Amino acid sequence: YQRMKKAIDIVTGLFMIAFGLRLLVGLLPTGVFH
């Protein structure tokens, strides 16, 4: 169970990072990343 929890924590962390980056990209001019 400990390893499973660690994997879930890693996935959650990556999801939060991806969500944050997407928010930052959304706030910036879209032309920069196209």
The first five atom37 places (N, CA, C, CB, O) and aatype in JSON, in Angstrom:
{
  "aatype": [18, 5, 1, 12, 11, 11, 0, 9, 3, 9, 19, 16, 7, 10, 13, 12, 9, 0, 13, 7, 10, 1, 10, 10, 19, 7, 10, 10, 14, 16, 7, 19, 13, 8],
  "atom_mask": [
    [1, 1, 1, 1, 1],
    [1, 1, 1, 1, 1],
    [1, 1, 1, 1, 1],
    [1, 1, 1, 1, 1],
    [1, 1, 1, 1, 1],
    [1, 1, 1, 1, 1],
    [1, 1, 1, 1, 1],
    [1, 1, 1, 1, 1],
    [1, 1, 1, 1, 1],
    [1, 1, 1, 1, 1],
    [1, 1, 1, 1, 1],
    [1, 1, 1, 1, 1],
    [1, 1, 1, 0, 1],
    [1, 1, 1, 1, 1],
    [1, 1, 1, 1, 1],
    [1, 1, 1, 1, 1],
    [1, 1, 1, 1, 1],
    [1, 1, 1, 1, 1],
    [1, 1, 1, 1, 1],
    [1, 1, 1, 0, 1],
    [1, 1, 1, 1, 1],
    [1, 1, 1, 1, 1],
    [1, 1, 1, 1, 1],
    [1, 1, 1, 1, 1],
    [1, 1, 1, 1, 1],
    [1, 1, 1, 0, 1],
    [1, 1, 1, 1, 1],
    [1, 1, 1, 1, 1],
    [1, 1, 1, 1, 1],
    [1, 1, 1, 1, 1],
    [1, 1, 1, 0, 1],
    [1, 1, 1, 1, 1],
    [1, 1, 1, 1, 1],
    [1, 1, 1, 1, 1]
  ],
  "atom_positions": [
    [[0.84, -1.21, 0.0], [0.0, 0.0, 0.0], [0.88, 1.26, 0.0], [-0.95, 0.0, 1.23], [0.51, 2.28, -0.59]],
    [[2.03, 1.18, 0.66], [2.89, 2.36, 0.73], [3.38, 2.76, -0.66], [4.1, 2.08, 1.66], [3.4, 3.94, -1.01]],
    [[3.77, 1.76, -1.45], [4.25, 2.06, -2.8], [3.12, 2.64, -3.65], [4.83, 0.78, -3.48], [3.33, 3.56, -4.44]],
    [[1.92, 2.08, -3.46], [0.76, 2.57, -4.21], [0.5, 4.03, -3.87], [-0.48, 1.71, -3.9], [0.24, 4.85, -4.76]],
    [[0.57, 4.35, -2.59], [0.34, 5.74, -2.17], [1.39, 6.66, -2.76], [0.34, 5.84, -0.63], [1.08, 7.78, -3.17]],
    [[2.63, 6.19, -2.8], [3.71, 7.01, -3.36], [3.45, 7.28, -4.84], [5.08, 6.31, -3.16], [3.63, 8.4, -5.31]],
    [[3.02, 6.24, -5.56], [2.73, 6.41, -6.99], [1.59, 7.4, -7.18], [2.38, 5.05, -7.63], [1.64, 8.24, -8.08]],
    [[0.56, 7.3, -6.34], [-0.57, 8.22, -6.45], [-0.12, 9.65, -6.16], [-1.71, 7.8, -5.48], [-0.55, 10.59, -6.83]],
    [[0.75, 9.81, -5.16], [1.25, 11.14, -4.83], [2.03, 11.73, -6.01], [2.15, 11.1, -3.58], [1.9, 12.91, -6.32]],
    [[2.82, 10.9, -6.67], [3.61, 11.36, -7.82], [2.68, 11.78, -8.96], [4.59, 10.26, -8.31], [2.86, 12.83, -9.56]],
    [[1.68, 10.94, -9.25], [0.73, 11.26, -10.32], [-0.02, 12.54, -10.0], [-0.26, 10.09, -10.54], [-0.21, 13.39, -10.87]],
    [[-0.44, 12.68, -8.74], [-1.17, 13.89, -8.34], [-0.27, 15.12, -8.5], [-1.67, 13.78, -6.89], [-0.72, 16.16, -8.97]],
    [[0.98, 14.99, -8.1], [1.92, 16.1, -8.23], [2.12, 16.49, -9.69], [0.0, 0.0, 0.0], [2.11, 17.68, -10.02]],
    [[2.29, 15.51, -10.55], [2.46, 15.79, -11.98], [1.21, 16.46, -12.54], [2.77, 14.51, -12.75], [1.31, 17.37, -13.36]],
    [[0.03, 15.99, -12.11], [-1.23, 16.57, -12.58], [-1.34, 18.03, -12.16], [-2.43, 15.77, -12.04], [-1.75, 18.88, -12.95]],
    [[-0.96, 18.31, -10.92], [-1.02, 19.69, -10.42], [-0.05, 20.57, -11.19], [-0.7, 19.74, -8.91], [-0.38, 21.7, -11.54]],
    [[1.16, 20.06, -11.47], [2.15, 20.82, -12.23], [1.63, 21.11, -13.64], [3.5, 20.06, -12.3], [1.72, 22.23, -14.13]],
    [[1.07, 20.07, -14.29], [0.54, 20.24, -15.64], [-0.6, 21.25, -15.64], [0.07, 18.89, -16.22], [-0.7, 22.09, -16.54]],
    [[-1.46, 21.18, -14.63], [-2.59, 22.11, -14.53], [-2.09, 23.54, -14.35], [-3.52, 21.72, -13.37], [-2.6, 24.47, -14.97]],
    [[-1.08, 23.71, -13.49], [-0.51, 25.03, -13.26], [0.13, 25.59, -14.52], [0.0, 0.0, 0.0], [-0.05, 26.77, -14.84]],
    [[0.88, 24.76, -15.24], [1.5, 25.21, -16.48], [0.44, 25.59, -17.5], [2.42, 24.12, -17.06], [0.6, 26.57, -18.23]],
    [[-0.65, 24.82, -17.56], [-1.72, 25.13, -18.5], [-2.38, 26.46, -18.15], [-2.77, 24.0, -18.52], [-2.72, 27.24, -19.04]],
    [[-2.55, 26.72, -16.85], [-3.1, 28.01, -16.43], [-2.17, 29.15, -16.84], [-3.34, 28.03, -14.9], [-2.62, 30.17, -17.34]],
    [[-0.85, 28.96, -16.62], [0.11, 30.0, -16.99], [0.07, 30.25, -18.49], [1.53, 29.6, -16.55], [0.08, 31.39, -18.94]],
    [[0.03, 29.16, -19.27], [-0.03, 29.3, -20.73], [-1.31, 30.02, -21.14], [0.05, 27.9, -21.42], [-1.3, 30.83, -22.06]],
    [[-2.41, 29.73, -20.44], [-3.68, 30.38, -20.75], [-3.63, 31.87, -20.46], [0.0, 0.0, 0.0], [-4.28, 32.66, -21.14]],
    [[-2.86, 32.25, -19.44], [-2.78, 33.67, -19.09], [-1.87, 34.42, -20.05], [-2.26, 33.83, -17.66], [-2.08, 35.61, -20.31]],
    [[-0.87, 33.73, -20.59], [0.04, 34.38, -21.52], [-0.59, 34.46, -22.91], [1.38, 33.61, -21.59], [-1.54, 33.74, -23.21]],
    [[-0.07, 35.35, -23.76], [-0.55, 35.41, -25.15], [-0.41, 34.05, -25.82], [0.21, 36.49, -25.95], [0.66, 33.45, -25.77]],
    [[-1.48, 33.57, -26.45], [-1.47, 32.22, -27.0], [-0.51, 32.11, -28.17], [-2.87, 31.82, -27.43], [-0.03, 31.01, -28.46]],
    [[-0.22, 33.19, -28.85], [0.66, 33.14, -30.01], [2.07, 32.68, -29.66], [0.0, 0.0, 0.0], [2.77, 32.15, -30.52]],
    [[2.49, 32.88, -28.41], [3.85, 32.53, -28.01], [4.06, 31.03, -28.1], [4.15, 33.03, -26.57], [5.14, 30.57, -28.47]],
    [[3.03, 30.24, -27.75], [3.2, 28.79, -27.69], [2.64, 28.08, -28.92], [2.53, 28.25, -26.44], [2.67, 26.85, -28.98]],
    [[2.15, 28.82, -29.88], [1.73, 28.19, -31.13], [2.9, 28.23, -32.11], [0.47, 28.9, -31.72], [2.77, 27.76, -33.24]]
  ]
}
